[in-house]
Amino acid sequence: MPAAQDLFCASTTCLITTIFDQTGRSNHLTQAPPGGFNGPDVGGFDNLAAADGAPVTLNGQKAYGVFVSPGTGYRNDATNGIATVILDGTHFNNGCCFDYGNAETSAHDTGNGHMEAIYFGTETTWGTGSGNGPWIMADLENGLFSGGTTGLNSADPTQTSRFITAGTWAIRGANAASGALSTFYSGARPNVAGTFYEGIMTSGYPTDATENSVQANVVAAKYATTSLVSGPAVTVGSAISLRVTTPGFNTRFIAHTGTQVNTQVVTSSNTTAVKQSASWTVVTGLGNSGCVSFESRDTANSFIRHSSFALLRVLNGQGNSLRAWGYPTRSFRHFNDVLFVASNGGVDTFDATASYNDDVSFVIGAAFA
């Protein structure tokens, strides 16, 4: 299936429109609609995730998770069951709230205790576990709980595994690649940024034996990481230039004027200052070491933001596309001679679909200076 997906998505961009429930309970998840807060997409909907934003392997076979950037969301207002989920233990933030589970069917906050969802991250407003996080907690609406009350539950540990199994209610968790579940809280229900690989909704409150069986199946799948890049490689430490490939603009290079990143016509006859402004040093990704970042050659410690980029397959037959690790639906794009991190269609003018593949494709060459 991943090979067929890669073929289908070749020379274009792909989004996940539906996360299918394979249990027969029809808990399919689609683009989250407006609720208590509007999302960033057209009509106030949340963004959809990139279909190839979270590559992994299962039993040695390539598969993809759902990379959730801020503003990305999926929802079904008629689900049922108790949640268990497999997460990326390295992708989180301190925002409220990266959840998987049950919530109000109105997509609005209707009061304390009206949710039953798993949270993963380092938000500390309501509750925490031991250490600095991230923690597995329960989101019950208007509060995150690491135990039976708000505040510290020292039995809920900081999670350090690359792949994490999380469940509620009790709060249980484990390394999704090996070992058994641990219980961080079991008792009375309180009165009250991440990556998703797969989730389980059980009918009613599951027994320990059921959850342990789920964990054993997860471990048997042998989750493992794989490369984030699929295009021609670049060498960390090398000095490069990035040339536009859009017809009529292919004498322009990614450069900067002060803090603005733009494109300029650059040749060997330009001044040293201009040539340096269009030259970049490849460094290990600041946000993810599996990617790269680009440091200005004439302004030390200044980088093209977002901070890490994955070099991807060629979209127009030339060069590389450069995708933001933290927002994998978005890539470098030149638009009106300015560089943006743009998606293929969206609410902003620079997200226009016309000439998108050309505009996000750049030829990597030697630096000018």
C-alpha positions in Angstrom: 0.0 0.0 0.0 2.7 2.6 0.8 4.3 1.9 -2.6 1.0 2.5 -4.3 0.5 5.7 -2.2 4.0 6.9 -3.2 3.2 6.3 -6.8 -0.2 8.0 -6.6 1.4 11.1 -4.9 4.4 11.3 -7.2 4.9 14.7 -8.8 2.2 16.3 -6.7 1.2 16.9 -3.1 -1.2 14.6 -1.2 -3.4 15.2 1.9 -5.1 12.8 4.2 -8.9 13.4 3.9 -10.2 10.5 5.9 -8.7 8.3 8.7 -10.7 5.1 8.4 -11.9 3.0 11.3 -11.2 -0.6 10.5 -13.4 -2.1 13.3 -16.7 -1.8 11.6 -17.9 0.8 14.1 -17.6 3.6 11.4 -15.6 5.9 13.6 -14.0 7.5 10.5 -12.3 10.8 11.1 -12.6 13.6 8.6 -11.5 17.3 8.4 -12.6 18.9 11.7 -15.3 21.6 11.3 -15.5 25.0 13.0 -16.4 24.7 16.7 -15.6 26.8 19.8 -12.6 28.1 17.8 -12.3 28.4 14.0 -9.5 26.5 12.3 -7.1 28.2 9.7 -8.5 26.5 6.6 -11.4 27.8 4.3 -14.7 28.1 6.2 -13.0 27.8 9.6 -12.2 24.1 9.1 -8.9 22.7 10.5 -6.1 21.9 8.1 -5.6 18.4 6.7 -2.3 16.5 7.3 0.2 15.6 4.6 -0.1 12.0 3.4 3.6 11.5 3.6 4.5 13.7 6.6 5.3 10.9 9.1 7.0 7.9 7.5 7.8 4.9 9.6 8.2 1.1 9.1 6.1 -1.7 10.5 7.7 -5.1 10.3 10.1 -3.6 7.8 7.4 -2.3 5.5 7.0 1.4 4.9 3.9 3.1 6.4 2.8 6.6 7.2 1.4 8.3 10.3 -0.5 11.6 10.7 1.8 14.5 11.4 -0.3 17.1 13.3 0.9 20.6 12.9 -0.8 23.4 14.9 -4.1 24.0 13.2 -4.5 20.4 11.9 -7.5 18.4 13.1 -9.8 15.5 12.4 -13.2 14.8 14.0 -16.3 12.6 14.0 -19.1 13.8 16.2 -20.7 10.3 16.4 -17.9 8.1 17.7 -18.1 5.7 20.6 -15.6 3.7 22.7 -12.5 4.2 24.9 -9.3 5.4 23.3 -5.9 3.9 22.9 -3.4 5.5 20.6 0.2 5.2 19.3 2.2 8.5 19.2 5.5 9.9 18.2 7.3 10.5 21.5 9.5 13.2 20.0 6.8 15.4 18.5 4.9 17.5 21.0 4.6 21.0 22.4 3.1 22.8 25.4 -0.1 23.9 23.7 -3.6 22.8 24.6 -4.5 20.3 23.5 -3.1 17.5 21.3 -5.9 14.9 22.0 -7.2 11.6 20.7 -10.5 10.3 22.0 -14.1 11.3 22.6 -15.4 14.9 22.8 -18.6 16.8 22.6 -20.7 16.0 19.5 -21.4 19.7 19.1 -17.7 20.6 18.6 -18.2 23.1 21.5 -17.2 23.1 25.2 -20.4 22.1 27.0 -18.9 21.8 30.5 -16.5 20.1 32.8 -16.1 16.4 32.3 -17.7 16.3 28.9 -14.6 14.7 27.2 -12.8 11.4 27.4 -9.5 11.9 25.5 -5.8 11.1 25.7 -3.5 14.1 25.8 0.2 14.1 25.1 2.6 17.0 25.6 4.0 19.4 28.2 1.0 21.7 29.0 1.2 22.4 32.8 -1.8 24.7 33.4 -4.0 21.9 35.1 -1.8 18.9 35.8 1.6 17.4 35.4 3.5 14.2 35.8 7.1 13.8 37.2 10.0 15.4 35.4 9.7 17.9 32.6 7.4 15.9 30.3 6.0 15.1 27.9 3.3 13.2 29.8 0.3 11.1 29.0 -2.7 12.7 30.6 -6.5 12.7 30.3 -8.4 15.6 28.8 -11.8 15.6 30.4 -12.7 19.2 29.2 -11.5 22.3 31.0 -8.7 20.3 32.6 -5.9 17.9 31.9 -5.5 15.2 34.5 -2.4 13.1 35.3 -4.3 11.4 38.1 -7.5 11.6 40.2 -7.2 15.4 40.7 -5.5 18.4 39.1 -1.9 19.0 40.0 1.1 16.7 40.2 0.8 12.9 39.9 4.4 11.8 40.4 3.5 8.3 39.3 2.9 9.6 35.7 6.4 9.7 34.3 8.1 11.7 31.6 7.9 9.7 28.4 11.2 9.1 26.6 10.3 6.4 24.0 10.2 7.2 20.2 6.9 5.4 19.9 4.4 5.5 22.7 1.2 3.6 23.4 -1.2 5.6 25.5 -4.6 4.7 27.0 -7.3 6.0 29.4 -9.1 5.5 31.9 -6.9 4.4 33.9 -3.9 6.3 32.5 -1.6 3.6 31.1 1.4 3.9 28.7 4.4 2.1 27.3 7.1 2.0 24.7 5.2 1.0 21.5 8.3 -0.8 20.2 8.9 -3.1 23.2 7.7 -4.1 26.6 4.3 -4.1 28.5 2.0 -1.4 29.6 2.5 0.4 32.9 -0.3 2.0 34.9 0.3 5.6 35.9 -3.1 6.1 37.5 -6.1 3.8 38.3 -8.9 5.0 40.4 -12.0 7.2 40.4 -12.6 9.3 37.4 -11.9 13.0 38.3 -14.8 15.4 38.5 -14.0 17.6 36.2 2.1 19.9 18.9 2.1 15.7 17.8 2.1 12.7 15.5 -0.6 10.0 15.4 0.1 6.5 14.0 -2.9 4.5 14.9 -5.7 4.4 17.4 -8.1 1.9 19.0 -11.6 2.5 20.3 -12.8 -0.3 22.5 -16.4 -1.0 23.4 -16.9 0.0 27.0 -14.2 0.0 29.7 -11.5 -2.5 28.6 -10.0 -5.0 30.9 -6.3 -5.0 31.7 -6.0 -8.2 29.6 -7.6 -6.5 26.6 -5.2 -3.5 26.8 -2.2 -5.8 27.4 -3.3 -7.7 24.3 -3.5 -4.5 22.3 0.0 -3.5 23.5 1.4 -6.9 22.5 0.0 -6.5 19.0 1.5 -3.0 18.8 4.9 -4.3 19.8 4.6 -7.1 17.3 4.2 -4.5 14.5 7.8 -3.5 15.1 7.5 0.3 14.7 10.7 1.8 13.5 11.8 5.2 12.0 12.7 5.7 8.4 14.2 8.5 6.3 12.3 11.8 6.2 13.8 12.7 2.8 13.2 11.3 -0.7 15.1 13.6 -3.0 18.7 14.1 -4.0 20.9 14.3 -0.9 23.0 17.3 0.2 26.0 17.2 2.4 26.0 18.9 5.8 28.7 21.6 5.8 28.5 22.2 2.1 27.9 25.7 0.7 25.1 25.9 -1.8 22.8 28.1 -3.9 19.2 27.5 -4.7 18.0 28.4 -8.2 14.3 28.9 -9.2 13.0 26.6 -11.9 9.8 28.3 -12.8 9.9 29.2 -16.5 10.7 32.9 -17.0 12.2 33.2 -13.5 15.0 30.6 -13.7 17.8 33.1 -13.5 16.7 34.0 -9.9 18.1 32.5 -6.7 16.9 32.3 -3.1 18.6 35.2 -1.4 17.9 37.6 1.4 17.7 41.4 1.9 18.2 42.0 5.6 15.7 39.6 7.3 13.5 39.1 4.3 14.1 36.0 2.3 13.4 36.6 -1.4 14.7 35.7 -4.9 17.1 37.8 -6.9 18.8 37.6 -10.3 22.4 36.7 -9.4 25.4 36.1 -11.7 29.2 35.8 -11.3 29.5 39.5 -12.1 27.5 40.7 -9.1 29.2 42.2 -6.1 30.5 39.9 -3.3 27.8 41.2 -1.0 25.0 40.1 -3.5 26.6 36.8 -4.1 27.0 36.1 -0.4 23.3 37.0 0.2 22.4 34.2 -2.3 24.7 31.6 -0.7 23.8 29.2 2.1 25.5 26.7 4.4 23.8 23.3 4.9 23.6 22.4 8.6 21.9 19.6 10.5 18.2 20.3 11.0 17.6 22.6 13.9 14.2 21.1 14.5 14.8 17.5 13.4 18.2 16.0 12.9 16.9 13.9 10.1 16.4 17.0 8.0 18.6 20.0 7.2 18.6 23.8 7.8 20.1 26.6 5.7 22.3 29.2 7.4 23.1 32.5 5.8 26.7 32.7 4.5 27.0 36.4 5.3 25.0 36.6 8.6 26.1 33.9 11.0 23.4 32.2 13.1 20.7 33.4 10.8 18.6 30.7 9.1 15.7 30.4 6.7 12.6 29.7 8.8 11.0 27.2 9.4 14.1 25.8 11.0 14.3 22.4 9.4 13.5 21.2 5.9 13.2 17.8 4.3 14.5 17.5 0.7 11.8 15.7 -1.2 11.0 14.1 -4.6 11.2 16.3 -7.6 7.7 17.7 -8.4 8.4 19.2 -11.8 11.3 17.1 -13.1 14.0 19.6 -11.8 15.9 19.9 -8.6 14.4 19.5 -5.1 11.3 20.6 -3.3 12.0 21.7 0.3 9.3 20.9 2.8 9.0 22.3 6.3 9.4 19.5 8.8 7.0 21.2 11.3 4.4 21.9 8.6 4.7 19.0 6.1 1.9 20.3 3.9 4.1 23.4 3.2 7.2 23.9 1.1 9.5 26.7 0.1 7.8 28.7 -2.6 8.8 31.9 -4.4 5.8 34.1 -5.0 6.1 37.7 -6.2 9.9 37.4 -5.7 9.4 36.7 -2.0 10.0 33.2 -0.3 7.0 31.8 1.6 6.2 28.4 3.2 3.2 27.6 1.1 0.7 24.8 0.6 -0.8 23.6 -2.7 -4.1 25.5 -2.3 -5.2 27.3 0.9 -6.5 30.6 2.3 -3.4 32.7 1.5 -2.7 34.2 -1.9 0.7 32.6 -1.9 -1.0 29.2 -1.6 -2.4 29.5 -5.2 -2.4 26.2 -7.1 -1.3 27.7 -10.4 2.4 26.8 -11.1 2.8 25.4 -7.6 5.0 22.5 -8.6 7.4 24.8 -10.5 7.4 27.4 -7.8 8.4 24.9 -5.1 11.2 23.2 -7.1 14.8 24.5 -6.8 18.1 23.4 -8.3 20.8 23.0 -5.7 24.2 24.2 -7.0 27.5 25.5 -5.7 27.5 28.7 -3.6 28.4 32.0 -5.2 30.6 33.0 -2.3 
